[in-house]
Structures are given as structure tokens and as C-alpha cells.
Amino acid sequence: MKKTEQMNEYLDWYGTLLTEKQLEICNLYFKEDFSLSEISENYEISRAAVLDTIKRSENILSEYEKKLNLIEKYHARQEIYGKIKKLEIKEVNQYIEQIEDLD
């Protein structure tokens, strides 16, 4: 998985655990594709400070996933659901859809 895709997924799952400023900067960098210079101009801070915030946030988000494994477990569940759906048992598939709606 590309780093940007991975970080976007981490932000979707754990982003609210960052500070407001970390989240804003990471969203601009990873989701909105702003450059370090653009972000530094918007926040009136140095490019080094932006890069430091991004790197620190990456480490924080990676640690959350390493400890909680929520994303890994989600993908594993989705794979299992897909295999069960291929069995094409109508009643079972209805239950799986209900479970997926809870996610």
C-alpha cells in the first residue's frame, strides 16, 4: 500500500486522536495534496515545522495501529465476509450485510 493511502486510512481511523493542528496539517498534506511550502505559508510556520508535525503525526498514528490493530482486523473481517458471501447462501448473506452495516 502506498504511504499516502496508508496515512489517509490511519487518519480516517485515528485522526481524531491527534491534536487539531496535527490533524489539519496532515489532512492538507495527505488528503488535499498541499506541499510543505503551501502549508507553511497558510500556518505561517517554517517548512521544517510542517515536516516535523507530519513525521510526528505519522509516528503517532502508526503506533495506534500497531497497538490496536483496528485497521488490520477490519480488512481481515472484510476478506472473511467476502468468502462467506461467495457461498451464496441468501440468509447468511443477509446477516453479513447487517454486520457490515454496523461497521
C-alpha positions, 0 to 999 in steps of 0.5 A: 500500500502506498504511504499516502493511502496508508496515512489517509486510512490511519487518519480516517481511523485515528485522526481524531486522536491527534491534536487539531493542528496535527490533524489539519496539517496532515489532512492538507498534506495527505488528503488535499495534496498541499506541499510543505511550502503551501502549508507553511505559508497558510500556518505561517510556520517554517517548512521544517515545522510542517515536516516535523508535525507530519513525521510526528503525526505519522509516528503517532498514528502508526503506533495506534495501529500497531497497538490496536490493530483496528485497521488490520482486523477490519480488512481481515473481517472484510476478506472473511465476509467476502468468502462467506458471501461467495457461498451464496447462501441468501440468509447468511448473506443477509446477516453479513450485510447487517454486520457490515452495516454496523461497521 
